Amino acid sequence: MRNNINIQKMVIWLVVITVVSLTIAAIAFFSTENYMVNFRDRNNFEGNSIDEVKTFGIDRLQEIYIHSVSSDVSVFSTDEEDIKIHFYGRSALKSEKSLPKLITNLEGSKLKIEIEYPKVLFYWAAADVLLDIYIPQDYREDINIDTVSAGVDLSNLSINNLQCKTVSGDLRIESLGSDNLTLNTTSGDVDIVDFSGNLKADSVSGDIDVEYRVFDNNVDIKTISGKVKIDLPQNAEFYLKTNTVSGEVDTKFPITIISFNKMNQLEGTVGTEDNRIIVDTVSGNIYLNK
């Protein structure tokens, strides 16, 4: 009997301790400007609009670094002389302190463009904000993009080096001329149209489609799960090496075979060996079209 009473007392004390702990945690949470959106209250979605523009000159600028979480990024070419940064959209939360901020820093020859987010639970479901960046045609230096849970769209650029790292977001590139394009993607598709330049890409989960306008370059692609499709001009010449663990290799070019193993490993040449195409996939087909 005494044991049962002791057990009941322990259970009561545990319940009391749990309730007190949760109360203290809730007070601390809300007192530090952290909020959880009440999605049943429509008034929460009246929110605030965001519309901010900043401009920077390109003199002595050698790198543009862009970082975004949950806000899609678009980078365009412009006839203007300055870089224009437009951050806009709408937040469901009313408090000014709960709004994301556009942070820009010019550090020597490097321009950093970042979105600073408030400490808000489920903020991704409470806002629809976009980041557009307009790059002058005279800018030829490097661009470095790093995003999480955001799509990236680039068009009509001609630059030295472009690096793009994405996690959980698609990447689309159209009309790009770059000496070197370096991609690192996780859980997102890559679609490149009208491209010229060297390409190095690593993908964990997602398809990679590349269309070259002219080809006098090197390509090195590695994927874990996803197909790889490369479209080349009719007159393209290159050394080719492909390997896929679970997939097939399909090429429309006449290959002079160096080595061949069933349908998933191929090494050969098309014309000269000045350019190199190397593709490795774990689970995905490899297509080489013209």
C-alpha positions as CSV (number, residue, x, y, z in Angstrom):
1,M,0.0,0.0,0.0
2,R,2.8,2.4,1.0
3,N,4.6,1.6,-2.3
4,N,1.5,2.6,-4.3
5,I,1.2,5.9,-2.4
6,N,4.9,6.7,-3.1
7,I,4.4,5.9,-6.8
8,Q,1.4,8.2,-7.0
9,K,3.3,11.0,-5.3
10,M,6.2,10.6,-7.7
11,V,3.8,10.7,-10.7
12,I,2.2,13.9,-9.3
13,W,5.6,15.6,-8.8
14,L,6.7,14.6,-12.3
15,V,3.5,16.2,-13.7
16,V,4.0,19.3,-11.6
17,I,7.7,19.6,-12.7
18,T,6.7,19.1,-16.3
19,V,4.0,21.8,-16.2
20,V,6.4,24.3,-14.5
21,S,9.2,23.6,-16.9
22,L,6.9,24.1,-19.9
23,T,5.6,27.4,-18.4
24,I,9.1,28.7,-17.8
25,A,10.1,27.7,-21.4
26,A,7.1,29.4,-22.9
27,I,7.8,32.6,-20.9
28,A,11.4,32.6,-22.0
29,F,10.5,31.9,-25.6
30,F,8.0,34.7,-26.0
31,S,10.1,37.2,-24.0
32,T,13.0,36.9,-26.5
33,E,10.9,37.9,-29.5
34,N,10.4,34.3,-30.7
35,Y,6.9,33.7,-32.0
36,M,4.9,30.7,-33.3
37,V,2.3,31.7,-35.8
38,N,-1.3,30.8,-34.9
39,F,-2.4,29.6,-38.3
40,R,-6.1,29.6,-37.2
41,D,-6.1,33.3,-36.6
42,R,-6.5,35.0,-40.0
43,N,-5.5,38.3,-38.5
44,N,-1.9,37.0,-38.3
45,F,-1.8,37.1,-42.1
46,E,-2.5,40.8,-42.5
47,G,1.2,41.1,-41.9
48,N,3.7,43.6,-43.4
49,S,4.9,44.2,-46.9
50,I,8.6,44.3,-47.6
51,D,10.1,46.4,-50.4
52,E,13.7,47.4,-50.1
53,V,16.2,48.4,-52.8
54,K,20.0,49.0,-52.5
55,T,22.5,49.9,-55.2
56,F,26.3,49.5,-55.4
57,G,28.9,50.5,-58.0
58,I,31.1,47.8,-59.6
59,D,34.5,49.7,-59.5
60,R,37.2,47.4,-58.0
61,L,34.5,44.8,-57.2
62,Q,35.8,41.2,-57.8
63,E,33.3,39.0,-56.1
64,I,29.6,39.1,-55.3
65,Y,28.5,36.7,-52.5
66,I,24.7,35.9,-52.1
67,H,23.2,33.9,-49.2
68,S,19.5,33.2,-48.8
69,V,17.4,30.8,-46.8
70,S,13.8,30.2,-47.9
71,S,13.8,33.2,-50.2
72,D,14.1,32.5,-54.0
73,V,17.0,34.3,-55.7
74,S,17.0,35.6,-59.3
75,V,20.1,37.2,-60.9
76,F,19.7,39.1,-64.1
77,S,21.8,41.2,-66.5
78,T,21.1,44.9,-66.7
79,D,22.1,47.9,-68.9
80,E,22.4,50.0,-65.8
81,E,25.9,50.9,-64.4
82,D,25.3,49.8,-60.8
83,I,24.3,46.6,-59.1
84,K,20.6,46.8,-58.0
85,I,19.4,44.6,-55.1
86,H,15.6,44.3,-54.7
87,F,14.2,42.5,-51.6
88,Y,10.4,42.3,-51.6
89,G,7.4,40.3,-50.6
90,R,5.1,40.0,-47.7
91,S,5.3,38.6,-44.2
92,A,2.3,37.2,-42.3
93,L,3.7,38.4,-39.0
94,K,2.7,41.9,-37.8
95,S,5.7,42.8,-35.6
96,E,8.4,44.9,-37.3
97,K,11.0,42.9,-35.3
98,S,9.7,39.7,-36.9
99,L,10.5,40.9,-40.5
100,P,13.5,39.5,-42.4
101,K,16.2,42.1,-43.1
102,L,18.4,42.7,-46.2
103,I,22.0,42.9,-45.1
104,T,24.7,44.1,-47.4
105,N,28.4,44.6,-46.7
106,L,31.1,45.8,-49.0
107,E,34.3,44.3,-47.7
108,G,37.2,45.4,-49.9
109,S,36.6,44.0,-53.3
110,K,33.8,41.6,-52.1
111,L,30.1,42.5,-51.9
112,K,28.1,40.3,-49.5
113,I,24.3,40.2,-49.9
114,E,22.4,38.2,-47.2
115,I,19.0,37.9,-45.7
116,E,18.9,38.0,-41.9
117,Y,15.9,36.1,-40.5
118,P,14.1,36.6,-37.2
119,K,13.9,33.9,-34.6
120,V,10.5,32.8,-35.5
121,L,9.2,29.2,-35.6
122,F,7.8,28.1,-38.9
123,Y,8.8,31.4,-40.5
124,W,9.0,29.7,-43.9
125,A,5.2,29.2,-43.8
126,A,4.5,32.8,-42.7
127,A,6.3,34.8,-45.5
128,D,6.6,35.0,-49.2
129,V,9.7,37.1,-50.0
130,L,12.0,37.2,-53.0
131,L,15.5,38.5,-53.7
132,D,16.2,39.9,-57.2
133,I,19.7,41.1,-58.1
134,Y,20.5,43.0,-61.3
135,I,24.1,42.8,-62.5
136,P,25.6,45.3,-64.9
137,Q,26.8,43.9,-68.2
138,D,30.2,45.3,-67.6
139,Y,30.7,43.2,-64.5
140,R,32.8,40.2,-65.4
141,E,34.2,39.0,-62.1
142,D,33.0,36.2,-59.8
143,I,29.6,35.4,-58.3
144,N,29.1,33.0,-55.4
145,I,25.6,31.9,-54.4
146,D,24.7,29.8,-51.3
147,T,21.0,28.9,-50.7
148,V,18.9,26.7,-48.5
149,S,15.2,25.8,-49.3
150,A,15.2,28.4,-52.1
151,G,15.2,28.3,-55.9
152,V,17.8,30.0,-57.9
153,D,17.3,31.5,-61.4
154,L,20.1,33.2,-63.4
155,S,20.0,34.6,-66.9
156,N,22.0,36.5,-69.5
157,L,25.3,36.7,-67.6
158,S,28.9,36.6,-68.8
159,I,31.3,36.3,-66.0
160,N,34.6,34.7,-65.0
161,N,33.6,32.2,-62.4
162,L,30.2,31.2,-61.0
163,Q,29.8,29.0,-57.9
164,C,26.4,27.9,-56.7
165,K,25.6,25.7,-53.7
166,T,22.0,24.8,-53.1
167,V,20.2,22.6,-50.5
168,S,16.6,21.7,-51.2
169,G,16.0,24.0,-54.2
170,D,16.0,23.9,-58.0
171,L,18.6,25.7,-60.0
172,R,17.9,27.2,-63.5
173,I,20.5,28.9,-65.6
174,E,19.8,30.4,-69.1
175,S,22.2,32.2,-71.4
176,L,25.4,32.0,-69.3
177,G,29.0,32.4,-70.5
178,S,31.5,31.6,-67.8
179,D,35.0,30.4,-67.6
180,N,34.2,28.0,-64.8
181,L,30.8,27.0,-63.4
182,T,30.9,25.0,-60.2
183,L,27.8,23.5,-58.7
184,N,27.1,21.6,-55.5
185,T,23.4,20.6,-55.1
186,T,21.4,18.5,-52.7
187,S,17.7,17.7,-53.3
188,G,17.2,19.8,-56.3
189,D,17.2,19.7,-60.1
190,V,19.7,21.6,-62.3
191,D,18.5,22.9,-65.7
192,I,21.1,24.8,-67.8
193,V,20.2,26.2,-71.2
194,D,22.4,28.1,-73.7
195,F,25.7,27.7,-71.8
196,S,29.4,27.9,-72.6
197,G,32.2,27.2,-70.2
198,N,33.8,24.5,-68.0
199,L,31.4,22.7,-65.8
200,K,32.0,20.9,-62.5
201,A,28.9,19.6,-60.7
202,D,28.3,17.4,-57.7
203,S,24.7,16.4,-56.9
204,V,23.2,14.2,-54.1
205,S,19.6,14.0,-55.3
206,G,18.4,15.6,-58.5
207,D,18.6,15.6,-62.3
208,I,21.1,17.6,-64.2
209,D,20.3,18.9,-67.7
210,V,22.9,20.9,-69.6
211,E,22.6,22.4,-73.1
212,Y,25.8,23.9,-74.6
213,R,25.6,26.7,-77.2
214,V,29.2,26.0,-78.2
215,F,31.6,23.4,-76.8
216,D,35.3,23.8,-76.2
217,N,35.4,22.9,-72.6
218,N,35.7,20.3,-69.9
219,V,32.8,18.7,-68.0
220,D,33.0,16.8,-64.8
221,I,29.7,15.6,-63.2
222,K,29.0,13.4,-60.3
223,T,25.6,12.4,-59.0
224,I,24.2,10.0,-56.4
225,S,20.6,9.8,-57.4
226,G,19.5,11.5,-60.7
227,K,19.9,11.3,-64.4
228,V,22.4,13.4,-66.4
229,K,21.6,14.8,-69.8
230,I,24.1,16.8,-71.9
231,D,23.2,18.4,-75.2
232,L,26.2,19.3,-77.4
233,P,26.6,21.0,-80.8
234,Q,26.8,18.6,-83.8
235,N,30.5,19.3,-84.4
236,A,31.6,18.8,-80.7
237,E,34.8,16.8,-80.2
238,F,35.9,15.3,-76.9
239,Y,37.2,12.5,-74.8
240,L,34.4,10.7,-72.9
241,K,34.4,8.6,-69.8
242,T,31.2,7.5,-68.1
243,N,30.3,5.2,-65.2
244,T,27.0,4.4,-63.6
245,V,26.3,1.8,-60.9
246,S,22.6,1.5,-61.6
247,G,21.7,3.0,-64.9
248,E,22.6,3.1,-68.6
249,V,24.6,5.2,-71.0
250,D,23.0,6.5,-74.2
251,T,25.0,8.6,-76.6
252,K,24.0,9.9,-80.0
253,F,27.7,10.6,-81.0
254,P,29.8,8.0,-82.9
255,I,32.3,6.9,-80.3
256,T,35.7,5.4,-81.0
257,I,35.8,2.9,-78.1
258,I,38.7,2.7,-75.8
259,S,37.0,0.4,-73.2
260,F,33.4,-0.7,-72.7
261,N,31.7,-2.7,-70.0
262,K,28.1,-3.7,-70.6
263,M,25.8,-0.7,-70.7
264,N,27.0,1.3,-67.7
265,Q,30.7,2.0,-68.4
266,L,32.1,3.6,-71.4
267,E,35.4,5.2,-72.4
268,G,36.2,6.6,-75.8
269,T,36.7,9.6,-78.1
270,V,34.7,11.7,-80.5
271,G,37.2,13.4,-82.8
272,T,40.1,15.0,-80.9
273,E,40.7,14.6,-77.1
274,D,41.3,18.3,-76.4
275,N,38.0,18.5,-74.4
276,R,37.0,16.1,-71.6
277,I,33.6,14.9,-70.5
278,I,33.5,12.7,-67.4
279,V,30.2,11.6,-65.8
280,D,29.7,9.3,-62.8
281,T,26.3,8.4,-61.4
282,V,25.3,5.9,-58.7
283,S,21.6,5.7,-59.7
284,G,20.7,7.3,-62.9
285,N,21.0,7.1,-66.7
286,I,23.5,9.2,-68.7
287,Y,22.4,10.8,-72.0
288,L,24.7,12.5,-74.5
289,N,22.7,14.2,-77.3
290,K,23.4,16.4,-80.3
